[in-house]
Amino acid sequence: GGSPGRAGVARPGIVINEILANTSAEGASDGIELLNISDSSIDISGWWLSDAIGTFNKFQIPANTILGSGQFIAFDESQFNADPDRGFALSGSNGDDLWLTVADSNGNLQWIVDEAHFLPSLDGEPFGRDAMGHLTPLTGFTPGATNADPRVGPVVITEVMYSPALPTAAELAIDPTLDARDLEYVEILNPTDATVDLTDWRIRGGIDYNFAPGDSVAAQGVFLLLRFDPNSAANANKLSAFVAHYGLSAGNVKMYGGYQGSLSNSGERITLLSTDLSQIGQPTALPRVQQDEVIYDDRLPWPTDAEGTGNSLQRVAPGLYGNDGQSWKAAVASPGRATFAAVIGDFDGDGQTNVTDITLLFNELQSPTPDGSRFDLNADGVINEADRDILVLDIIGTTYGDADLDYVFDSRDFVRLFQIGEYEDGIPNNSTWDEGDWNGDGEFDSADLTLAAQHNGYVILRDTAAAKSPINDASPVKDVAAALDSSSDAPLSTSLSDSSEEQFNVAGDATPVQGKQMLLGDSAVTDLPDARDGLLVDAASSIADSDELDDDLLGDLASDGRLRKI
């Protein structure tokens, strides 16, 4: 972002969050999603989207478009490509650029709010921001909702030696020209059951390398990419010194090399690009799409003891996302020996602990004959709530109530549950973690809310202008508000306008907005004596995001016997 020709200003909190650019399927459309990552509502009316900064004024965002904190808005090609003179489409086969800008009243560019520059993509595969803000291929397109998981591999980078130990005297005796940079390497694994042809694949970033026709990696095979060409006779001594340094057996590890550049000790990007073979026969060159990427750092959350110690960065499991520092560990270099320790709590063996593993454990909690060999995480001989706590709180590192597993229990989880509508629905054993069953009994009921409240993990989003909604009857929300303890000094009040739209605010003062408002005094939020009171406050302020409310859930929240009615 930036403000051309102006003194520095605070960057607006809107980001280009998701992009779908390759849509060959009938009825499919390019898509762009924006997200408000700030703590306040932002009016984006009149802002511009364009694929060319030189012509930034292509698609203007409609009037009265306000994004609350944490909210999304999505546009498809029928909107941003509707104008035959100024519309645009996105190129999935060549990659493209996208700009979000603000102009002044005279039509002059004022701010570059955000920009995205993306590679070619597979058909139907979007790019989205990860937690670090990097654009990465995703497993699915989710306009207007939290991004899907990053797509990983299948061919992946498994080890990076960016800061080797200095050569020993014995190694220098083999090749006097050897220096530490010659001992760098990148290890790449093919975890699939088929040989992968590397013809025309690329490595880009801090290092550049083009694979040659006929290069390949065997099924379940691994190879090393070196700074020098190990297959050149001129580098025979250098290769011998490299093999000696790492204790390898000559000829047992496939190696390629001769890349340009080097691996920086302070952080670098390594992107593995593959050819999109689905485009064979099309009248264009085969696009190169991202196969895997690692943008490492020498600061937390990345391992900090991989510099000059003989340690390398090693992927904990091949299925973990490469740009997440927690997917890596620092360990003694092991080039060509890609081995992975079992991940505790990874019951399905995909290298990750997620909602699937929670579901598997919950199934065992309900089973009359649970499998203690796999699911007894504390080794006490029984599978019970203690194992559940270990998986949720310690291994995954979240809290009860975090239905979408974004590591925060907040209003977005409530919105999700209101829409699903499984609260005490009378259907036995039909709920999973992401549908409100947090205690593992197969149901979403008041026991789950109690468990979530006991762990005090709820985060109140203090946005002062939540999203508009077509809900016209605020009585369920008043019921929720009525259940709140009124012992705080600040007044708890509701006020409804005659507008057909409504907004609910958790704030001490009203922010002028169009539509109905619910105003909760500031102290009513910060001084709540009961954990579930906090749930009720923010539930009341956020359910306006949902078109479908679970009235039973609202009613149960509002009638909780532990809360004093007002």
N, C-alpha and C positions, 0 to 999 in steps of 0.2 A: 504494500500500500504506500501511498504518498500523496503529497499535495504540490503538484508542479507549479513552480514560480511563487510559492508562498512559504512563509516561515513554518516550521514544524508544528503540527497539530496532533491532538490525540487521535489515534486510529479508531474509526468506528468499529463496533463489535460485530459486524456481519461478515461471514465467510462463505465462499463458494464451497459447499460441503459435499456435493455429490454430482457426478456428470455421467450421463449415458450418451455415447456418441456413435456407437456401431449398432444399428438397428435394421437388419435386413428382413426380419420376419414381417409377414403381412400384419398390418395394424399397429406395429410397434412404432414408437416415436422417440426421437432424441429428448433428453430431459436434463434440467438444471435444477438443483436444490440449493437454497440458501439457508443458513442457520445463524441465529443470534446467540453468540457466545458471551455476551455481556450480562451484567446483572440488572439491566434496565430495558424497558421497551424502546424500540427504535422505529421511527417513521421512515420507511424506505420509499415512500411515494415519489415518483418522478426520477428515481435512480435509473441508471442505464446498464444494460448487458450487451456485450458485443464480442465478436471473435477477432476484432482488429482494433488496437488502441488508436490507430490513425483515424479510424471512423468509429468513435466510441458510442455515438448516438444512434444505435440500431434498434434496440428494443427498450422501450421505457416502461418501467414498472408502474402499474395502474395507481391512481389516486386512492387514498384511504387504506394503504397497505401498511399495517403496523405489526411488527413482530415483537412479541413478548420475550422475556429472557428464556433461552433454551428452546425457542420455537423455530419451526421450519416453514418454508414456503417453497413450492415446486412449480416450475413452468415447463410445459412441453412444447414441441416444435409448432404445434398449431397456434401457439401464442407468439413465440419469439421469431417465427418465420412466416407470420401471416402477411406482413407488409411486403409486396413484391419489389418495392424500391429499397427498403432498408432491412428487411428480415435476413436471417442467417440460419444456416444449419451447421452442425458440428461434424468434423471428419473423423470417423473411427478408423479408417484405413491408413491415414497419413499422420494421425495425431493433430492436435489443434491447440489454440489458445483461447482463453476466456477471461474477460475483464468485467469487473463490477465498478462503476464509476458514478460520480456525482458531478453535475454541471451547475453553474450559477444561473441567475435569472436571464443572463444574456446568451446562454448556450455554450459558455466556455468551460472547458474541463477544469474542475475544481479539486476533486479528490480521486485518486485511484484507491478504492476501498479494499479490493482484493483482486488477485489474479491467479489463474491456474494454467499451467502449461503441461500438457499430457501427451503421452505416447500413443501410437496405435493401440487398439484394444480388440479383444476377441468379440465375436458377435454376441450381443446381449449382455456383455460384461461391463459394469460401470467402474468408474474411478470414484473413490471417496476419501475424505480426510480420516487419518487415524488419530489417535490421542495426541500425537506429537505434531499434528498438522500436515504430515506428508500425504500426498495423493498416492493411492495404491489401488490396484485392482481388488474388487470386492466379489463376494460369492453371490450377490444378488442385488437388484435395484430396489430401494425402499424409499421412494419419494414421500416426503412428509413425515418420516419416522427415523429413528436411530439407524445408523448405517449397519449393514450386515458385516459379518466378519471378513477380514482380508482373505483373498485367495492366496494360498501358499503353494508354490511349485507347480507341478510335482517335483521337478529337478530343483534341488536347493543347495545353497551355500551352507556348509556345515562347520567350517573352521577357517579362521582368518589369523594368520601370523603377521601382524603389522609392525611389531617391534622385537625382532629376534635378539637373542644374546649375541655378543661379539664372537667372531670366529676364534677358535683356539689356535695355539701354536701348531698343533698337529694338522689342523685343517688348512692353515696358511702354508704349511709345508707342501700340501697337495696342490694348492693353487694360491700363489702369492698375491694374485689380484683380487682375491675374494674379499668382499666387505659385507657388513651386516645386511645391507639391502638385498644382496644376492640370496639371503636366507629367508626372505619373505615368501609366503605362498598363500594361496586360497584353495581350500578343499571343497569339492563339489560332489554331491551324491545323487545317484539315480535310484530312488527307493522303489521304483515300479518293477513289474515282472517282465518288462520288455526292454530290449536294447533301444537306446535313444540316439538317433542320428544328429550330430551336432553341426552338420554342414550349415555354414552361413550364420551360425549363432554368434553373438557378440557379448563382450564384457565392456561396460562403459562406467564412467565415474572417475575416481581417482586413478584408475588404471584402464587402459584400452587394449583390447585384444580381439582379433577376428579368428574364429575357428575355420579351419580349412576343409575343403570337400573331403568327405570320407572320415573325418573325426567322429568319434562316437564314444558312448559310455555304456557298458554292459548292464543288464538287469541286475539290480542290487549292487551295482558297481560304483566305484569312487575314483576320482582322478585329482591330481594336483595341477594347479596353474602357477608357474614360476615366473620370476622376473626375467630369467634368461631362457633361451631355447634349449631344453635338455636333449633334444634329438639332433642337435648340430655337433658334428665332430669337433668343431672349434671349442666347444664348451665341455669336452670330456672331463677335464680336470676339475672344472667348477662343479660338474654334476657329482663327481666322486667326493668332493669336499662336502657338498650338500648332503649326500647320502650318509657320510660319516658323522656329520653334525647331528643328524636326527636318528642315527642308529637304524637306518633302513636297510633292507636287503635289496641289492641292486636288481632291477628288473621286476620286482614284485608289485610295484605301484606304477600305474599309468600316469604319465606326466606330459603336459603341454606347456608351452611358455614362449617368452619373448615379448611380454607385454610392455607397453609404453607407460611411463609414469611410475608412481610408487605409492605405497600405502602409508598415509600420514599417521604419525603417532598420536595426534590430537583429534583424530576423527576423520572419516572419509565415507563416501558413497561408493558402493559396489553394486551394479545392476547387471543381472544376467538376462539377456534378451534372446528369445527363440523366434524362429520363423513360424508364421501362422499358416500351417499346411492346408487349412480349410479353404484358403484362397487360391489353391492351385487351379489353373484353368481360367482365372479371371484376367481381364486385360490390364492388369497392373502388376508391379513388382510385389513380391510377397512381403507383407509388412512384418516388422519385428516387434513382438509384444513382450511385455515384462514377464519373465518366468519366475524370478525371485529378486529380492533386493535386500541389502544390508546397509543401513546408514549408522555406522557405529560411532561411539564417542569414548573419551577417556574419563568421563565424569558420570556420576550416578544418574540414572539407574543402571548404567552399563558397568560391568566389572572394571574395577580400577587397578587391578594388579596384573595386567597383561602387558606391561611396558618394560622392556629390557630385562625381564626376569626369566626368560625361557618359557613363559606361559603364553598360550594363544587364547583367542576367543573361540569357544566351542559351543555350538548350538545344543541346547539341552535335549531337544527332540526335533525330528525333521518336520513335524507338522506345526511347530510353533512359528508365530509371525516373526520374520527376520528383522524388522525395524523396531522391535520391542526389546529394550535392554534386558528385561527379565527373562527373555528367551535364551539368554547366553550366560555362560560361566567362564571364568578364567581357570585354565588347568595346564598341566605340563603338555607341551606340544606332542601331538600324536598324528602326524601327517599320514594319510592313506589308511587310517584305522578308524573309520567313522563308527563309533560304538556309542550307544545311548543307554544310560541307566534308566531303570523303570521309574516313572513319575508316580509318586505316592498319590493315591486317589484317582489315578487315570484308569478307570475300570474298563473302558472300551479300547484302551491301547492306542489312542491316536496322538499321544504326546501332550495332550491338553487336559485340564480339569475344567469342566463346564457343566451346563445344564444337563447334558446327557449322563454325566457321571452322577449328578445329584439324583436323577431319575432312577438310575440303576441301584443306587444305595437305598432310596426310598422303597423300591420294589422289595429289596431284601428285608427292610424294616417290617413290611407287611406280610412277608412270607412265613409260614409255619416252620419251614426248614431253611433258614438263611445259610448262606455260604460263608462260613467263618474264615475260610482260608483266604478269601479275597477282600472281604468287606469289614473285617474286624480291625479297624485302624489303630485302636489303642491296645490291641492284643490282650484284652481282659477276658476273653472267652465268650463274650456275648456281643450281639449287634444291637445297639440301642441309640438313645438320644446322644450319648457321649460321642459315638462315631459320627453322627450327623453334625454335631458341633465342630468336630475336628475338620471335617470336609468343608463346611460352609465358612466357618470363622477363621480357621488357621490355614488350610491348604489353598482354597480359592481366595480367601481374604476379603470376603464381603460380609454383609449382615443379613439377618432375616428381614424379609420384606422387599429385597432388591430383586423384583420379578424379572427385570430385563438384563440382569447381571452386568450393569455398567458400573458396579462398585459404589453406587450411591442409592440409598432408599429415599426416594423423593416423590413429588407429585406425579411424575411421569409413570411411576409404577402403579399408582392409583388409577390414573387414566386408563392404562392398559387393562386393569382388572375390571373397571366399570364397563369397558367395551366388551370384554369377553363374557361377563355376566354369569359366572359359575358359582357365585356366592350362595351357599346353602340352597342349591338348585334341586335337591332331592334325588340326584342321579349319583349312585354310589361309585366311589373310586374313579371319578372322571377328571380330577384336577391334578396338574403337575406343578412343579415349582413356578414356572412362568405363568401359571394360571391361578396362583394364590396359595397353593399347598406348600407351606413352608415348614410344617412340622413333620411331614412325611406320612400322614395317615390317608392320603388319597383324596382328601376333601379340602375345600376352601371354606372355612367357617370362622367363627369368633375366636377359636383356639389359635388360629394362625395370626390374627391381629394381636392377641395377647402375647404370643411369643415374640413378635416383632417389637412390640412396645417394651417388653422386658429387657431387650438388648439396646434400647436407646440409640438406635442407629439412624433415626429419621432426620433428614436434612430439610429444613424449611426454606423454600425458595422465596426470597423477599422481593420479588418483582412487584412493581407498582402498577403494572398494566398488563394483565394476562390476555390471552387470545380471545377474540370474539367467537361466539358460538350461536347457533340458531335456537338454543334452548330459550323458551319463553316463560317457563314456570320455575321460579326460584324457590318454591316451597321446600323441596328436598334439601337444598343448601341451607335454608333457614333452620331446618330441623337439625342439621349438623351444627350450625352455629349455636343453636339453643342448648346443645349439650356441653358447651364449653364452660369451664369454671370462670366465674365473673369476679374473682377476688382481686384482680389487678386494678391498678389505679386508672389505667386508660379505658375510655369507654369502648364497649363493643356494640357496634351499631350496624344496621343494614339500611340501605336506601335504594329504592327502585325507581327508575325513570319510566317513562311511557314508551321508550324505544323498543323495537322488536328484537334488539340485540342486547347482550349483557356482558359485563365484565366483573370479575371478582378480584379485589385487591387486598393484599396483606400489607398494610402500611398505616402509619399514624395519620397521614394526610391524604386527601383524595387527589389523584391526578386527573385533570379534566379529560374525560374520554366520552365517546359516544356510546350510549347504551346504559343498561342497568348496572349498578355498582353494589358491591358488598364491601364495606370498609371495616377493617378490624384494627382496633387500637394497637399501637406498637408494643406496649407492655403486655397486651393480651397474647402476643406471640412469644415474647422473651421470658415471661415469668410464669408460664404454664406449669402447674405443680405435678402433672401426670404425663407420662410419656405419650399416652394415647391422645391426650388433648392436643399435642403437637400434630399428630396425624390428622385430627379433625380439622384443625385450623387450615392446614395447607390443602387438605382434600377439598375443603369448601372453596379455597381460592383457585383450585386448578381443575375441577371437574368440568368447568365451562369449556375446556378443550374437547370434550367428548360429545358426540352426537347421541350416544346411547348410554344411559346410566343404569346401574344395577340398583334398583330401588331398595331391594332387601339389604344390600350392603350399607347403603346410606341410612336406612332405618335402624339397623343394628348399631351403627356408629352413634347415631343420635340418641339411642335409648340405653346406652351402656349404664348399668346401675352404679358404677363407681364414680360417675361424673354427676355433679350437682346441676340440676336444671335451673335455667334462669328465665 
